[in-house]
Amino acid sequence: MARDDLLIIGAGPAGLSLSMAYDGSSRILERAGEVGGLCRSVSFGGAVFDLGGHSFHSPHPEVMDLVEDLMAGHWSGQRRDARVHFQGELIDYPFQNSIDQIADPIVAADCRRGAPTSTAAADAATNLEDWIQGRFGEGVARHFMLPYNRKLWARDLRRVSCEWVSERIAGAEVQAVKTPNGAVVPKRQPLRSTSEIGYPAEGGFGGIFKTMTSRCGPISFDQDVTSIDLNARSVRTAGGATWNWGRLVSTMPLPLLLSAIDGCPASLLAAADRLETVSMKIVMLCVAGPVADAPQRVYVASPDMPAHKIAFNHTSSPNLRSRPVHAIMAEVAYSPDKPAPADDELIATSVDWLADAGLISSTAAVVEARVVDLVHGYPVYTHERPAIVAAARAWLEPRGVHTIGRFGAWAYVNSDACIHEGLKLAARLKAPWGAEV
Ligand SMILES: Cc1cc2nc3c(=O)[nH]c(=O)nc-3n(C[C@H](O)[C@H](O)[C@H](O)COP(=O)(O)OP(=O)(O)OC[C@H]3O[C@@H](n4cnc5c(N)ncnc54)[C@H](O)[C@@H]3O)c2cc1C
């Protein structure tokens, strides 16, 4: 087998964008039969689903320009419409900015009382639970932020660090950061009701990445990488094929990458095993119209609904809205600390809740349902995570191996950040072997 200068494991956003921007011969090995990774779309019953609610936005102008250029004439932009379902009512997202809309005056007063006047307590917090209490006060924490985040992260929030909150939680935003070499890098802003988002004008979110393949190097599908020999610079796949490489970039989950490498030190393997993930069941409901003019996303802290987030995918573009059937995705987080109910039960409880909440006309409106299981859904920012990822990279990179992407870098990043990382690594790898900048 001829050697590829650059071999990439995984045809998700990170692997595809790297292949697209790399100035040399490259090949992607992909385990699945199609591109897109977690950004794939699924169709059944005439409706279009993503693997959880997906929409596109980016603080990086070059990434926005790239995607708009790729999707030229096939792009649909709109303002995000997200709500919180709270005590039987829909109020605007995010909860902490919508206390005036809470119907129960006692609860509203509770949320206002004790609201911190400075960020000192939040700034001093070292875990998510303390950060939430410190930033929003006891009322907002107790009524929504703690139950919601416990549902999403599926573990004790004191085990979760708060290094990611500025990009994700309204009230913590930072506009830009300065790198050690003085460059100013724009930071992702937490989504609000005023955020502008984009989606393919036809079909699902995965269309962005299918389109990207026309600009990529060759992709070999059904190639599940199972072992890596650093001395021979080769990988083997489950089917027995061998592929040689000059440099290897992996976007597969970091613990799986390390355990595939012959001779990986036991200390690195043991550390990587301590990386934690939130797994996700995506309950996909095909609903025969008419569906109420639903918001795009509804966030739910109540334990009556297994999902913390519901995405009404038919609202993603005019084309999807015009279909006679509509796609609803309910995202249910699970972990060893919070096991998921059986799929049948998840479907039944979700459908009953949606009908009770008036978000579908009746349970009979659901004409087909499926559940997709994402073992790797959200990487968890435990206190140990940065040191584990840094140690793995410090061992891999001198051996010609890079690990990037959501589970390659174990980073809570969206597809736009994965594209950005792919583009940045392509530029870095332009330098001759051994002289990477
Ligand atoms: C519920 C949910 C909602 C989200 N919402 C949004 C959103 O609104 N907007 C947004 O932009 N992003 C969103 N994201 C994030 C986005 O899906 C990911 O950030 C992005 O897909 C990560 O890209 P990646 O290339 O790093 O990894 P992946 O998409 O995970 O791709 C990795 C690829 O590697 C392949 N692979 C794995 N192991 C092997 C192996 N051993 N051999 C060969 N191939 C292998 C996989 O099959 C996969 O195709 C969401 C994610 C989730 C889970």
PDBQT file of the ligand as one rigid body, heavy atoms in Angstrom, charges set to zero:
ROOT
HETATM    1  C1  LIG A 501     -26.430  16.714  20.959  1.00  0.00    +0.000 C 
HETATM    2  C2  LIG A 501     -25.420  17.516  20.190  1.00  0.00    +0.000 A 
HETATM    3  C3  LIG A 501     -25.768  18.781  19.696  1.00  0.00    +0.000 A 
HETATM    4  C4  LIG A 501     -24.822  19.531  18.987  1.00  0.00    +0.000 A 
HETATM    5  N1  LIG A 501     -25.204  20.746  18.475  1.00  0.00    +0.000 NA
HETATM    6  C5  LIG A 501     -24.339  21.422  17.663  1.00  0.00    +0.000 A 
HETATM    7  C6  LIG A 501     -24.749  22.632  17.000  1.00  0.00    +0.000 A 
HETATM    8  O1  LIG A 501     -25.865  23.120  17.185  1.00  0.00    +0.000 OA
HETATM    9  N2  LIG A 501     -23.862  23.211  16.158  1.00  0.00    +0.000 N 
HETATM   10  C7  LIG A 501     -22.622  22.697  15.914  1.00  0.00    +0.000 A 
HETATM   11  O2  LIG A 501     -21.879  23.260  15.094  1.00  0.00    +0.000 OA
HETATM   12  N3  LIG A 501     -22.195  21.582  16.555  1.00  0.00    +0.000 NA
HETATM   13  C8  LIG A 501     -23.021  20.938  17.414  1.00  0.00    +0.000 A 
HETATM   14  N4  LIG A 501     -22.619  19.783  18.044  1.00  0.00    +0.000 N 
HETATM   15  C9  LIG A 501     -21.184  19.406  17.987  1.00  0.00    +0.000 C 
HETATM   16  C10 LIG A 501     -20.749  18.752  16.707  1.00  0.00    +0.000 C 
HETATM   17  O3  LIG A 501     -21.607  17.690  16.381  1.00  0.00    +0.000 OA
HETATM   18  C11 LIG A 501     -19.316  18.246  16.943  1.00  0.00    +0.000 C 
HETATM   19  O4  LIG A 501     -18.533  19.272  17.522  1.00  0.00    +0.000 OA
HETATM   20  C12 LIG A 501     -18.590  17.833  15.675  1.00  0.00    +0.000 C 
HETATM   21  O5  LIG A 501     -19.312  16.887  14.932  1.00  0.00    +0.000 OA
HETATM   22  C13 LIG A 501     -17.248  17.213  16.074  1.00  0.00    +0.000 C 
HETATM   23  O6  LIG A 501     -16.486  16.971  14.926  1.00  0.00    +0.000 OA
HETATM   24  P1  LIG A 501     -15.224  16.014  14.936  1.00  0.00    +0.000 P 
HETATM   25  O7  LIG A 501     -14.733  15.923  13.556  1.00  0.00    +0.000 OA
HETATM   26  O8  LIG A 501     -14.316  16.431  16.030  1.00  0.00    +0.000 OA
HETATM   27  O9  LIG A 501     -15.785  14.607  15.454  1.00  0.00    +0.000 OA
HETATM   28  P2  LIG A 501     -16.979  13.646  14.984  1.00  0.00    +0.000 P 
HETATM   29  O10 LIG A 501     -18.099  14.444  14.390  1.00  0.00    +0.000 OA
HETATM   30  O11 LIG A 501     -17.244  12.831  16.183  1.00  0.00    +0.000 OA
HETATM   31  O12 LIG A 501     -16.303  12.792  13.848  1.00  0.00    +0.000 OA
HETATM   32  C14 LIG A 501     -15.344  11.803  14.145  1.00  0.00    +0.000 C 
HETATM   33  C15 LIG A 501     -15.394  10.769  13.046  1.00  0.00    +0.000 C 
HETATM   34  O13 LIG A 501     -14.401   9.787  13.333  1.00  0.00    +0.000 OA
HETATM   35  C16 LIG A 501     -14.922   8.506  13.000  1.00  0.00    +0.000 C 
HETATM   36  N5  LIG A 501     -14.205   7.501  13.787  1.00  0.00    +0.000 N 
HETATM   37  C17 LIG A 501     -14.245   7.302  15.136  1.00  0.00    +0.000 A 
HETATM   38  N6  LIG A 501     -13.471   6.246  15.471  1.00  0.00    +0.000 NA
HETATM   39  C18 LIG A 501     -12.922   5.775  14.328  1.00  0.00    +0.000 A 
HETATM   40  C19 LIG A 501     -12.027   4.715  14.045  1.00  0.00    +0.000 A 
HETATM   41  N7  LIG A 501     -11.555   3.913  14.998  1.00  0.00    +0.000 N 
HETATM   42  N8  LIG A 501     -11.671   4.508  12.750  1.00  0.00    +0.000 NA
HETATM   43  C20 LIG A 501     -12.130   5.321  11.764  1.00  0.00    +0.000 A 
HETATM   44  N9  LIG A 501     -12.995   6.346  11.977  1.00  0.00    +0.000 NA
HETATM   45  C21 LIG A 501     -13.378   6.575  13.256  1.00  0.00    +0.000 A 
HETATM   46  C22 LIG A 501     -16.397   8.618  13.383  1.00  0.00    +0.000 C 
HETATM   47  O14 LIG A 501     -17.189   7.632  12.713  1.00  0.00    +0.000 OA
HETATM   48  C23 LIG A 501     -16.723  10.043  12.940  1.00  0.00    +0.000 C 
HETATM   49  O15 LIG A 501     -17.201  10.084  11.634  1.00  0.00    +0.000 OA
HETATM   50  C24 LIG A 501     -23.509  19.025  18.778  1.00  0.00    +0.000 A 
HETATM   51  C25 LIG A 501     -23.178  17.755  19.262  1.00  0.00    +0.000 A 
HETATM   52  C26 LIG A 501     -24.113  17.005  19.971  1.00  0.00    +0.000 A 
HETATM   53  C27 LIG A 501     -23.731  15.655  20.494  1.00  0.00    +0.000 C 
ENDROOT
TORSDOF 0
